[in-house]
Amino acid sequence: MEIGTFKELKSVTEDKLITAVNSCLALQGGMAPDTRHILEAIVYLDQLSGRKQDSQTHQMLKYTWWITAMTGIVTVATIANLVCLFH
């Protein structure tokens, strides 16, 4: 499988990228892969790694938002408790 353009690389599914890596690293007629195939595999692996990192970053941003919201709620509850206690 050959992915010709950057746009194609960004839009191809993860399963196809994994298939492309396997194809690049497979023995070619009993011979080890050449430099071109190894470099292609590295590009595909970098793309997979970047996608995983993007997913993790998005998840961490969601967690950060929830922690911020919970901190705000606890702050308001603490202030309300102090007002009730000393009023």
N, C-alpha and C positions, 0 to 999 in steps of 0.2 A: 504494500500500500504506500502510495506516495502522496504527500500533502504538499501542494505546490506553492500556495500563498499564505501569508500571515493571516489573512481573513479566514481561510479554510482551517488553519491550525486552531484559531480561536473558537471556531464553530463546531468542530468535530467532537463527537461524544467521547467520553472516557474509555468506553469499551473499544472503540476504534483506535484510540491512541495506544492502548495496551496491546492490541493486535498488531499495530504498526511497530511497536518496540520489539515484540516477539519476532516479527518478520525480519526486522533489521538485524537482530542478533542471532537468527537461526543460521545453521551451517549452510553454506551455499555450495552444493555439489561436493560435500565432504571437506570443504575449505572453511576456515574461520572467516568471520565477516571482515570486510576491508574497512579502511579508515572512514570512507564516506558513510557506510552503513552504521558504524559506531557513532559518528557525529550526529546522524539523523536520530538515532535512538536517544542520544543525550538531549537533543532538542525536544523530543516528545516527552521524555521523562521530566525535563524542566517545566514543560507545560502542565503536566499532571501535578507536579509539586506546587506550582503557582496556584492552580485551581484549589488544591487542598488548603493552602495558606489563605487564600481569599475567603474560603468557607469558614475557616477558624477565626479569621479577623471579624467577619460578620457576626458570628456567634458571640465573640467576646464583646463586641459593641452592644449587642442585645443584653448581655449580662451586666455590663456597665450601666446601661440605662436603668435596669431594674434595681441595681444597688443604689443608684442615685435617688430613685423614687422612694425606695424603702428608707433611706437616710432622711429624706424630707419628711416622711410620715412620722418617723420616730422623733425627729426634732420638734414637729408640731405637737405631738403627744406629750413630749417632755415639757414644753413650754406651758401647755394647757394644765398639766399636772402641777407644775410649780405655781401657776396662777391660782389654781384651786387650793393649794396647800397654804399659801401665804395670804390669801384674800380674806 
